[in-house]
Amino acid sequence: MNKIDRNKVEKPECLKQKSVAWTKEYIEKRKSKPNYWNWHEYNKEKVAIILTEKLSLLTKYHCSYCGFYPLKENLGSRSIDHFKPKSKFPDLAFDWENLFISCSDCQKNKASAFPDCGAIKPDEPDYNFDYWFEIDWSIQKNYIIPNKDRTRTEQEIAQNTIDWLGLNKGERPQARFEELEKYKSNSIKDLWQWSYPYFLERGEN
């Protein structure tokens, strides 16, 4: 996960004006309709569209979690994710700091779960990939693993985050490896023009 600076994009006006009322309505309606959800409209615009674009700008159209790119060119591959799921944390349903842009794979892996010991949030002011994680560079493994220099509790949080997001699941490690190989042989060296910039940056060194 690359660090996300939440201050680079101003909190949307729709949330400034309406988040409290929408949250109250959501909590109330769930009492009779547990699956109720509505992104609403604001000034005749769909709030989901407003937030999708704002959140995408925060990550330069990368997935907030795995770093997949470009989400911009495939609208079906990106969606608004509640870091803490709204079903378990309804008071955060319209909280700007709880909303992230996500690829479909990360959101599918997260589902409505949340680790008991918490998870690492990429927009925390002191978030640093190298503090929490390292990369297993053994032959074609390319797993993201907890930093072995951290405490046992911190390593548990890191591992839970990795498992929760499915960062080592299926073909994801191989996809990172293939992207790194293409990056090394390409003249385009702007990391943000590639998927997994945090991974490529460390693989190049």
Summary of the structure (lengths in Angstrom):
residues: 205
radius of gyration: 17.8
end to end distance: 17.6
largest distance: 57.2
contacts: 575
relative contact order: 0.14
helix: 44%
strand: 11%
